[in-house]
């Protein structure tokens, strides 16, 4: 079991689709999504936003949680996001402002 700090996240892309994943670096991963947005012609649209994340202490637990969230229907994912982020704000932007 690999331990450390891992994040299970949900990113909403410019088209409103959800991307669920695991990373050990939220900032780096979201910047990767935003570069993909630009390459796919979504540069004029709103950028991908981090709308939900959880901190998990082991890679095994993070992957299990990611798999669980991926099996959920969109409505259930939306309720989870709305419960912790009712304004559907970009949590990375909020987090970055707090750290500055």
C-alpha positions as CSV (number, residue, x, y, z in Angstrom):
1,X,0.0,0.0,0.0
2,X,1.4,3.4,-1.0
3,X,0.7,6.0,1.6
4,X,0.8,9.8,1.4
5,X,-1.7,12.4,0.3
6,X,-3.9,11.6,-2.6
7,X,-7.0,13.4,-3.9
8,X,-10.1,11.9,-5.5
9,X,-11.6,14.7,-7.6
10,X,-14.4,15.6,-9.9
11,X,-13.6,18.1,-12.6
12,X,-16.4,19.6,-14.8
13,X,-15.2,20.3,-18.3
14,X,-16.3,23.2,-20.5
15,X,-19.1,21.1,-21.9
16,X,-20.5,20.1,-18.5
17,X,-19.2,16.6,-18.4
18,X,-17.7,15.2,-15.3
19,X,-14.2,13.7,-15.0
20,X,-13.5,11.6,-11.9
21,X,-9.9,10.8,-11.1
22,X,-7.1,10.4,-8.6
23,X,-3.9,12.5,-8.3
24,X,-1.2,13.4,-5.8
25,X,-1.1,17.0,-7.1
26,X,-4.4,18.8,-7.7
27,X,-2.9,21.9,-9.2
28,X,-0.8,20.0,-11.8
29,X,-3.7,17.8,-12.8
30,X,-6.1,20.6,-13.3
31,X,-3.6,22.5,-15.4
32,X,-3.3,19.4,-17.5
33,X,-7.1,19.4,-18.0
34,X,-7.0,23.1,-19.0
35,X,-4.2,22.5,-21.6
36,X,-6.4,19.7,-23.0
37,X,-9.3,22.1,-23.2
38,X,-7.2,24.5,-25.2
39,X,-6.0,21.8,-27.6
40,X,-9.5,20.6,-28.2
41,X,-10.8,24.0,-29.3
42,X,-12.5,24.9,-26.0
43,X,-10.3,27.9,-25.5
44,X,-13.2,30.4,-25.9
45,X,-15.3,28.5,-23.4
46,X,-15.1,28.4,-19.6
47,X,-12.1,26.3,-18.4
48,X,-12.4,23.0,-16.7
49,X,-13.3,23.5,-13.0
50,X,-12.4,21.5,-9.9
51,X,-15.9,21.1,-8.4
52,X,-15.2,18.4,-5.8
53,X,-12.3,16.7,-4.1
54,X,-11.5,14.5,-1.1
55,X,-8.2,13.9,0.6
56,X,-7.3,10.3,1.0
57,X,-4.2,8.9,2.8
58,X,-3.5,5.8,0.7
59,X,-3.5,5.2,-3.0
60,X,-5.5,2.0,-2.6
61,X,-8.3,3.8,-0.8
62,X,-8.2,6.6,-3.3
63,X,-8.5,4.3,-6.3
64,X,-11.4,2.4,-4.6
65,X,-13.2,5.7,-4.0
66,X,-12.6,6.8,-7.6
67,X,-14.1,3.6,-8.9
68,X,-17.1,4.0,-6.6
69,X,-17.8,7.6,-7.8
70,X,-17.4,6.5,-11.4
71,X,-20.2,4.0,-11.0
72,X,-22.6,6.6,-9.7
73,X,-25.2,8.1,-12.0
74,X,-24.8,11.8,-12.9
75,X,-27.6,12.9,-10.5
76,X,-25.9,11.3,-7.5
77,X,-22.6,12.9,-8.4
78,X,-24.4,16.3,-8.7
79,X,-25.9,15.8,-5.3
80,X,-22.5,15.0,-3.8
81,X,-21.0,18.1,-5.4
82,X,-23.9,20.3,-4.4
83,X,-23.6,19.2,-0.8
84,X,-20.0,20.4,-0.4
85,X,-19.9,23.1,-3.1
86,X,-23.4,24.5,-3.4
87,X,-22.2,27.4,-5.7
88,X,-20.3,25.0,-8.0
89,X,-17.3,27.2,-7.7
90,X,-13.8,26.3,-8.9
91,X,-12.4,24.9,-5.7
92,X,-8.8,25.2,-7.0
93,X,-9.2,28.9,-7.4
94,X,-10.7,29.2,-3.9
95,X,-7.9,27.1,-2.5
96,X,-5.2,29.1,-4.3
97,X,-6.6,32.4,-3.0
98,X,-6.6,31.0,0.6
99,X,-2.9,29.9,0.2
100,X,-1.8,33.3,-1.2
